[in-house]
Amino acid sequence: MSGPASGGGLAGRRVLVLVGGSVAAFKAADVVALLRVGGAEVRCAMTPAATRFLGPLTLRALSGNPVVTDLLTPPERGPGMEHLTLSGWAELQVAVAASANLIARLALGLADDAVTATVLACRAPLLLAPAMETAMWEHPATREHVTTLRNRGAILVGPVAGRLASGREGEGRMAEPAVIVEAAAALLAEGGGAARRGPVG
């Protein structure tokens, strides 16, 4: 794990980390740890597929908060549903290991798991860190979904070229956790949690 993001912007801020079902999901642990080092309060939600790559208990230990993995999970305190509690709490959403499937569902406005339902209900800026094989990243369908999300104000960090889970080299590797956290800190410092258009990185 690299060092914490420089330049501030995280202290006392509320960051929601959303974890998708890519092999890169294990790197969410570093993202959460670095956000905490920077002084942010962190909560997490995971897709069902993400829990196959990373145990929710790990993110609970690192964030200090319960991790939402089930759309129908009741909140720890008070009435309502946990995805609605999270959506109202977050100043910034950071979706890591954002697979082609997750990006497509977000673009289509689906709300069939804890992550997609939270994003649909949330008005905080969305920072996306895609992670997938090159052929999937370059597919016209993925490109269209990315354009849709960017037009709605989502900000992308990565993906980058490098070694992929398949062993091949190509674009689609998730940006490093420190880079993602730096982008999150910059967004919060510059916009104060307000929505912003266009890509980062």
C-alpha positions as CSV (number, residue, x, y, z in Angstrom):
1,M,0.0,0.0,0.0
2,S,1.3,3.4,-0.9
3,G,1.3,6.4,1.3
4,P,-1.7,8.6,2.0
5,A,-2.9,11.1,-0.5
6,S,-1.1,14.5,-0.3
7,G,-2.8,17.8,-0.5
8,G,-5.5,17.3,2.1
9,G,-9.2,17.5,1.3
10,L,-10.1,14.3,3.2
11,A,-10.1,15.3,6.9
12,G,-13.6,15.1,8.4
13,R,-15.2,14.3,5.0
14,R,-17.7,11.5,4.5
15,V,-16.7,9.1,1.7
16,L,-18.8,6.1,0.6
17,V,-16.7,3.3,-1.0
18,L,-18.7,1.2,-3.4
19,V,-17.0,-2.1,-4.4
20,G,-17.8,-3.9,-7.7
21,G,-17.3,-7.5,-8.7
22,S,-13.9,-7.3,-10.5
23,V,-10.8,-9.2,-9.4
24,A,-9.4,-5.8,-8.4
25,A,-12.0,-5.7,-5.6
26,F,-9.3,-6.7,-3.1
27,K,-7.6,-3.3,-3.7
28,A,-10.6,-1.7,-2.1
29,A,-9.0,-2.5,1.3
30,D,-6.1,-0.2,0.4
31,V,-8.5,2.5,-0.8
32,V,-10.4,2.4,2.5
33,A,-7.2,2.4,4.6
34,L,-5.7,5.4,2.7
35,L,-8.9,7.3,3.1
36,R,-8.9,6.7,6.8
37,V,-5.2,7.8,7.0
38,G,-6.3,11.0,5.3
39,G,-8.9,11.6,8.0
40,A,-12.0,10.7,6.1
41,E,-15.0,8.9,7.7
42,V,-15.6,5.9,5.4
43,R,-18.6,3.6,4.9
44,C,-18.8,0.8,2.4
45,A,-21.3,-1.1,0.2
46,M,-20.5,-4.1,-1.9
47,T,-22.1,-5.9,-4.8
48,P,-22.8,-9.7,-4.3
49,A,-20.0,-10.4,-6.7
50,A,-17.5,-8.2,-4.9
51,T,-18.0,-10.3,-1.7
52,R,-16.6,-13.3,-3.7
53,F,-13.2,-11.5,-4.0
54,L,-13.1,-9.6,-0.7
55,G,-14.7,-10.3,2.6
56,P,-17.0,-7.6,4.1
57,L,-15.4,-8.2,7.5
58,T,-12.1,-6.8,6.1
59,L,-13.7,-3.5,5.0
60,R,-15.6,-3.3,8.3
61,A,-12.4,-3.6,10.2
62,L,-10.6,-1.0,8.1
63,S,-13.5,1.5,7.9
64,G,-14.8,1.0,11.5
65,N,-18.3,0.8,10.1
66,P,-20.7,-2.0,9.1
67,V,-20.6,-2.9,5.4
68,V,-23.8,-3.1,3.4
69,T,-24.0,-6.1,1.1
70,D,-27.7,-6.7,0.9
71,L,-30.2,-4.3,-0.6
72,L,-32.8,-5.3,2.1
73,T,-30.4,-4.8,5.0
74,P,-32.2,-2.6,7.6
75,P,-30.1,0.3,9.0
76,E,-28.1,-0.1,12.2
77,R,-30.1,2.7,13.7
78,G,-33.5,4.1,13.0
79,P,-36.1,3.3,10.4
80,G,-35.7,3.0,6.6
81,M,-33.2,1.0,4.5
82,E,-29.5,1.1,4.7
83,H,-28.9,2.1,1.1
84,L,-31.1,5.2,1.7
85,T,-29.2,6.0,4.9
86,L,-25.8,5.7,3.0
87,S,-27.1,7.8,0.1
88,G,-28.0,10.7,2.4
89,W,-24.8,10.4,4.4
90,A,-22.2,10.5,1.7
91,E,-20.4,13.6,0.5
92,L,-18.5,11.6,-2.2
93,Q,-19.1,8.2,-3.7
94,V,-16.0,6.2,-4.8
95,A,-16.8,3.1,-6.9
96,V,-13.7,0.9,-7.1
97,A,-13.2,-2.3,-9.1
98,A,-16.1,-1.0,-11.3
99,S,-16.6,-3.9,-13.7
100,A,-18.2,-3.6,-17.1
101,N,-21.4,-5.1,-15.5
102,L,-21.5,-2.5,-12.7
103,I,-20.9,0.4,-15.1
104,A,-23.7,-0.8,-17.4
105,R,-26.1,-1.1,-14.5
106,L,-25.3,2.3,-13.2
107,A,-25.7,3.8,-16.7
108,L,-29.1,2.2,-17.1
109,G,-30.2,3.3,-13.7
110,L,-30.8,-0.2,-12.3
111,A,-31.1,-0.6,-8.6
112,D,-31.0,-4.3,-7.9
113,D,-28.3,-4.5,-5.3
114,A,-26.9,-2.4,-2.4
115,V,-24.4,-0.5,-4.6
116,T,-26.6,0.4,-7.6
117,A,-29.6,1.3,-5.4
118,T,-27.4,3.5,-3.2
119,V,-25.9,5.3,-6.3
120,L,-29.4,5.9,-7.8
121,A,-30.6,7.5,-4.5
122,C,-27.4,9.5,-3.9
123,R,-26.8,13.0,-5.1
124,A,-23.1,13.2,-4.0
125,P,-20.5,13.2,-6.8
126,L,-19.5,9.8,-8.2
127,L,-15.8,8.9,-8.8
128,L,-15.5,5.7,-10.8
129,A,-12.4,3.5,-10.9
130,P,-13.0,0.9,-13.7
131,A,-11.4,-2.5,-13.8
132,M,-11.8,-5.0,-16.5
133,E,-10.2,-6.8,-19.5
134,T,-9.2,-4.6,-22.4
135,A,-11.7,-6.1,-24.8
136,M,-14.5,-5.3,-22.4
137,W,-13.3,-1.8,-21.7
138,E,-13.0,-1.1,-25.5
139,H,-16.4,-2.5,-26.4
140,P,-18.8,0.0,-27.8
141,A,-21.4,-0.8,-25.2
142,T,-19.0,0.0,-22.4
143,R,-17.9,3.2,-24.1
144,E,-21.5,4.3,-24.4
145,H,-22.2,3.5,-20.8
146,V,-19.1,5.5,-19.7
147,T,-20.2,8.5,-21.9
148,T,-23.7,8.3,-20.3
149,L,-22.2,8.4,-16.8
150,R,-19.8,11.2,-17.6
151,N,-22.6,13.2,-19.0
152,R,-24.4,12.8,-15.7
153,G,-21.3,14.2,-13.9
154,A,-19.5,11.0,-13.0
155,I,-15.7,11.3,-12.9
156,L,-13.3,8.5,-14.0
157,V,-9.9,7.8,-12.7
158,G,-8.3,5.2,-14.9
159,P,-8.3,2.5,-16.1
160,V,-4.6,2.3,-17.0
161,A,-2.5,0.0,-19.1
162,G,-0.8,-2.9,-17.4
163,R,-0.9,-6.5,-16.5
164,L,-4.5,-7.8,-16.2
165,A,-6.0,-10.6,-14.2
166,S,-5.9,-12.8,-17.3
167,G,-2.1,-12.4,-17.5
168,R,-2.4,-10.2,-20.7
169,E,-1.1,-6.7,-21.0
170,G,-3.5,-3.9,-21.9
171,E,-5.7,-1.1,-20.8
172,G,-8.3,-2.0,-18.2
173,R,-6.2,-2.3,-15.1
174,M,-7.6,-0.4,-12.1
175,A,-5.8,2.8,-11.1
176,E,-3.6,2.3,-8.0
177,P,-5.4,3.0,-4.7
178,A,-3.2,6.0,-3.9
179,V,-4.2,7.6,-7.2
180,I,-7.9,7.0,-6.6
181,V,-7.6,8.5,-3.1
182,E,-5.7,11.5,-4.5
183,A,-8.5,12.0,-7.0
184,A,-11.1,11.8,-4.2
185,A,-9.2,14.3,-2.1
186,A,-8.8,16.7,-5.0
187,L,-12.4,16.5,-5.8
188,L,-13.5,17.2,-2.2
189,A,-10.9,20.0,-1.8
190,E,-11.8,21.7,-5.1
191,G,-15.6,21.2,-5.1
192,G,-16.4,20.8,-1.5
193,G,-18.5,17.8,-2.4
194,A,-20.4,19.5,-5.2
195,A,-20.9,17.7,-8.5
196,R,-18.3,18.3,-11.2
197,R,-18.3,17.3,-14.9
198,G,-15.5,15.6,-16.8
199,P,-12.9,12.9,-16.2
200,V,-9.9,12.9,-13.9
201,G,-6.8,11.1,-15.0
